Amino acid sequence: MSLEVEKPLCTETTKRFERQDSLIGDAEKVSNIKGHGSEGNWTQVLHLAFQSIGIIYGDVGTSPLYCYSSTFPNGVKDKDDILGVLSLILYTLILLPMIKYVFIVLYADDNGDGGTFALYSLISRYSKIRLIPNQQAEDSMVSNYSIESPSLSLKRAQWLKEKLESSKAAKIGLFTITILGTSMVMGDGTLTPAISVLSAVSGIKEKVPSLTETQIVWISVPILFMLFSVQRFGTDKVGYSFAPIISVWFVLIAGIGMYNIVVYEITILRAFNPMHIIYYFERNGKEAWISLGGAILCVTGTEGMYADLGHFNITAIQISFNGVLFPSVALCYMGQAAYLRKFPENVADTFYRSLPAPLFWPTFTVAILSAIIASQAMLSGAFAILSKALSLGCFPRVRVIHTSKHHQGQVYIPEVNFLMGLASVIITITFRTTTEIGNAYGKFTRLLVEH
């Protein structure tokens, strides 16, 4: 029996292999695990879409409670202004959350994560713009950092990359914008609970007019406390609890909206003609521009769709937005506008005044529950964004708790939850009315959707 000595490997096979682009797909299968950027099968997608209704859309879904009253704080001067504002609301919903976020921004994810820091991280991967460099020499060999494919778009990208890397001012400016965007999300996360809960609780004055402003505030504070207390259970459990309630809310407001359109003015559908926006600004000039702070409240919480991307996925968010949210709130706003065309003097409390009498108490109960849930989008988004900021070394070390065994992006940060809850209670006690909070909230929302 002879023993053969194994021949040494030739130098050709011992050379270092360069990573090829075809390996990216395999690599992404590791980072994009189930529920964190991956699409999965349709059962899982629909499961996530249902959860997203309770987590993401409570905020924008409860905006009809206060949108018209914030847009017309001094009353309606011309009935045609209602048509103009409705048209403005409809096209704001179409242009910002639907076109900008659902069909464009959601695709700018960082391994399934969304939010301002995820976008900053994505840019940092392709260019050395971080103030604290984290790239190694070997990174240039990875196709995720470098793509050798001559094209006009690649040349433009390379030119922009070189400009960013060579400019200290550009690096500082980009980081500052990222911090500012994150701060706006945190501000939105503290203002949302206050205005949503106050708006819902204020509705009880329709049946109990003896209630004072102070009493309404102190009814709202325990509700806020309950909202922030349940965050520790995580998006998975909270989403299953909240989604059925928000789903009932959307069915209610859509049905009431259709009822009001038929009963009061079916021609309100004319608002889909964008010329009414131009007529509105021609009639009101500067006041119309000021009213934008109220009208923009129709898209409160929109940033949550992108910030909460790590909790769900793109397809799930697209299905729930286009199939559930948009039709429901559009019908609700049209129904309220139809009612206001007949009773413009009730603009201060449009939502509850436009309800059919037998539906007041059921709607009020669901409104309270939905207002509690409304804050969930920005809270979940804040946790996700700050978790990403922590991983980039841009936030002080805090405890990040992963609340789901199945979905990687679902996190909870106790310290942040406590501080945001405290700030929300302080805002509620200090401002006391939805009109005062709405003035500040409109500014935050406008900055969020524009950044």
N, C-alpha and C positions, 0 to 999 in steps of 0.2 A: 504493500500500500504506500503510494508516494504522496508526499505532501507538496502542494503547490503554493509557492509564495505569492501572495496577492500583489499585483503590480501597483505601484504608486499611481495615484490619480495624476493625470496629465495637468500641466499648468493651465490648459484651457478651461478645465472644469473647476479649478480652485480660484479663478478670478472672481472678484466681487460682482454680483449681479446688480444691475440697476433696476429699481422698482418700475414696473410698467403700468400704464394707465388701466390695463385690463384688470389689475388687481384691486382697483378702488372698490368695485362692487363687492368683492369678498370682504374687504376691510370694513366697509360700511355695514355689513351684516352683523359685525361685532358691536359697533357703536350704536347702531340704530336698532335696538332690541324692541320687542313688542310694546306698542303703545307709546313709543318715544320716537316719533318721526316716521316709523314704518307704517305702511298702509294696512297690512294684514288682510284677512278675508273679510267678506261683507258682513258676516255676523259680528265680528269684532268692530268693524267700522260703524255699523248701526248702533252697537252697544255704546261706543264712545260718543256718537252723535247725540244719543239720548242723554248721556251724562252731561254733555256740553251745554244742553239747554238749561240745566240747573246751575251750572257753574259760570258760564260766560255771559248769558243773555239776560240775567235778572236786572242788571243795571239799565241797559238800553231799553229793555222791555217795560220798565216802570217809569220811563221818562214822560209818558202821556199824563202822569199824575200832576206834573208841574210845568211842562213845556210852554203851554199857551199863557199861563198866568205870568211866567217869567218874561215872555216876549212882549206882553201887553201890560206892564205894571201900572200904567196910567189909564187903562181902559181902551176900548176900541173906538177910534174916531170915524172910521169909514168901513162899512161892511166888506167892501172889496179888498181891504187890507187883510182880512181873514183868508181870502182866496190866495193872495200873494204870499202870505206866511205859510199856508199849507203847501203851496208849490215849492217854496224854499225848503221846507222840511222834507218833502218827498225827494227832491233832487239832492239834498244833503245826504239822505240815507242811501241813495243810489251811488253817488260819486265817492263818498268817503268810506263807509264800512263795506259796501258791496264791491265796487270796482277797485278802490285803492287797497283795502286790506284783504278781502276774500280772494280776489283774483290776481293780485300782484305781490303785496308785502309778505303774505304767508309763505311764499316760495323762497324768501331770503332767510332760511333757517340755518342754524348752526348745529348740525348733527341732531336735528329734531327739536332743538330749543328755539324759542322766540324771545322777543323783547329787545330793548335797546342795547344791552350788553352782549346779547347773542350776535347782533348785527356788528357791533364793534369787534367782537372776537372773530367773526367771519372775515372782516376786512383785514384784521391783524394777521390772519393766516396767510394772506396773499401778499402782504407788504409789511415791512418793518416799521410800523407806525407807533408801536407801544412805547410809552415813556420809560417803561422798564422792559428792556428787550428780553424775549424768551425763546427766540429761534436759535437753533443749532446749525452748524455748517452742513450737517447731513440732510437738513430739511430741504435744501435745494434739489436733492436727488429724488424727492418724493413727488409724485405726479400731482398730489393734492396741493402742492405749493407751486409747481412749475409745469406748465403744459407747453410742449414744443409743437406748436401747430400754427404756421404762419397764416394770419388773417388780418383783415382791417380792424376788426373788433379787438383782437389781441394786441395790435400795435397801439390802439388808443388806451387800452388797459395798462399796457407797459409804460406808456408815457405818463399816465396819471399816477401809477405806482411810483415811478421815479420822482415825480414832483412831491408826492406826499412824504416819501422817505427822506428827501433832501431838505424839507422845510420843517424847522422846529415849530414855527407858528402854526402850521397845518396840523401837526401832531397834537399840540396843546388845544387847538380849536376843536378838533374832532373829539378829543377826550372830554372837553368841557361840554360839548353838545350832548354827548352820551350821558354825562352826569346830570345835566339839566333835564333831559328826557326822563331819566329814572326818577328824578325829584318830582317831576310833574305827575308821574304815575303814583308815587307815594302820596302826593297831595290829593290826587283824585280818590285814592283809597281811603283817605280820612274824611273827605267831604261827602262822598257817596252815601255812606250809612246815615249821616246826619240829615241830609236833604230828603232821602228816600223814606226814612222812617217818619220824619216829621210830616211829610206830605201825606202819607197814608193815615197817620193818626189824626191829622187835622180834619179828615173827612167826617169824623164822629160829631163834629160841631153841627153838621146838617141835621142830626137827630137830637143832639144834646147841646143846644146853643149856650147853655149856662157855663159850659167849660171855659176856663180862662186860658190865656196863652201859657202861663206858668204851669198849670196843671197838665197841659198837653206835652210840655217839655219833660216833666217828671214821669209821664207815662212812657215817653220815648226812651229815656235813659236805661231802664231795665231791659228793654228790647235790644238795645245796642249791646249791653253786657252779655246777653244770651248769644247774640250773633258771634261775638269774638270768642266766647267760651267754647263753641262747638268746633272751632277751627282745628283743634288738636286731633280730631278724629280723622282728618285727612280728606282730600278731594274725592277719593273713591266712595267712602261711606256718605259724605256730605252730598256728593253729586247724586247718588241714588235716592237720598232723602228729598233733595230739592227739586230734581227734574220733574216729578209728577205734579208738584205744586205749581211750578212755572208753566208747565204744559196746560194745566187747567186755567191759569191766568191768561195765556195766549188765546185759548179757545173762547174765554169770556169776553176779552176786549175785542176780538175779531167779530164775534157774534153781535155784541152791542154796537160796534162800529157799523156793521151792515144794517142793523135795525135803524140807527139814527140817519143813515144815508137815505134809506127808503122813506122813512117817516117825515124827515125835515126838508131835505133838498138833494135829490139824486143828481142834479146838475153840478154838484160839487166836484164831480169827476173832471170838470174843466181844468182843475188845478194841475193836471198832467201837462198842460201847455205851459212851457217855461216863460212865455211872454208875460205871464202874471207877476213873475218876480221882478221884471224890468219895470212894469207899471207901478208896482209897490214902491220901488226905490225912487221913481220919478215923482210920486205923490208925496213921499215923506222925507226925502233927502237925508239929512244927518240923523234924524230919529230912526230911520230904517237901518242905518249902519249900527247905531247903538243897540237896536233890537236884536242884532245878530248874536249878542251874548246870551240871549234867551233861546233863540231858535236853535243854536248849536247844541243845546242841551238834549236834542233828540238823538244825538250820537254819543251820549255819555257811556263810558265803559267800552267804547270801540277798541281802544288799545288792548283791552283784555283778550281779544281774539288772537292777537299776535303774542302777547306776553304769556298766555296760557297754552301756547302751541305745544310745549313740552308735556303738558298733561294729556293732550289728545293727539290728533293729526290733521293734516290739511283737508282731506276728503270729508272727515267727520264734521269739521267746522263749516265747510261749504254746504253740506247737505242740511245741517240744522239751520244755518242762516237763511238760505234761499228757500227752503221748504217750510220753515216754521216762523222764524222771527220776522222777516220782512213783510210777508203778507199780513200778519197779525197786527203789527204796529201801524202799517200803512192804512189798513181799514179803520183802526182806532182813531188815528189823526183825522182821517176824512170824515168819520162820524162826528167827532167833536166839532170840526169846522162847520159841518152841516147844521148842527145844533146852534152854534154861535151865530150863524147867519140869521137865525130867527130870534135868538136871545143874546145879543152881544153884551148886555149888562152883566151877564153871569160869568164873564171871562176869568174872574179871580178864582173861581172854583169850578172850572168847566167839567172836569172829569166826573165828579160826584153829581153835579146838577144835571148832566146829560144821561144819567142812568135811569132806566125804567124803574118805577117805584118798587115792584116786587123783587128786583134784583139788588137792591141797595145793600142789605146786610150780608148776603153771600159774597157780593163783590168786595165789600169793605173787609170782610174776614180774609179773603184771598189776597187782597191788596196789602194788608198788614204783613202776611206771611211772605209775599213777593218782595216787599220793601226790605225785609230782613235778608232775603236771599240776594237782593240786588247788589249788595256789596261784595258778593263772593268773587265775582270776576276780577275785580281790582285787587282783592286780598290774595287770591291764588296767583295772580300775575305778579304782585309785589314779591311774594315768596320766591317765585321762579326767577325773576330778574335779579334779586339780591343773591340768590344761590349762585347764579352765573357770575355776578360781580365778585363774589367771594372766591370762586375758582380762578379768577383772573388776578387776584390779589388787590382788588380795588375797593374792598369793604372790610371793616374790622372783623376779626374772627368771632363767629357766633355759632350756636348749635343748630345744625340743619338736620331735621328728622325726615327720613323717607317714609311716607305713610302708606305706601302700597307695595305689595309683593309682586305685582304684575306690571306696573307702569313706572318706569324709572324716573320720569320727570315730575312726579307728584311729591312735593316737599312741603314742609311746615317749619317756620322759624319762630319759636316762642317769644324771644325778645322783641322782634319786629311786630308780632301780633299784639303784644301788650302795649307797646308805644303807640301803634296806630289806633288801638281801641281807646286808649286814654285821650289821644288827640281828638278823636271823633266825639267823645262825650263832652270834652271842653268846648268844642265848636258848637255843639247842640245847645249847651247851657248859655254860651256867650251870645250867639247870633239870634237864637230863639225862634226865628221865622224862616220859612222857605224862601221868601223874597230876598232877605239879606244874604242867606247862604248861596242862593242862585246867582247873585251878582258875582261872588267870588268863584263859584263853580263854573260859570260860563267862560270866565277868563282861563281857568285851568284846562277846560275841555278844548277851547280854541287852540291853546298852545300845544296840547297833546296831539290833536289830529293834524296839525301843521308841521310838527317837528320831524 
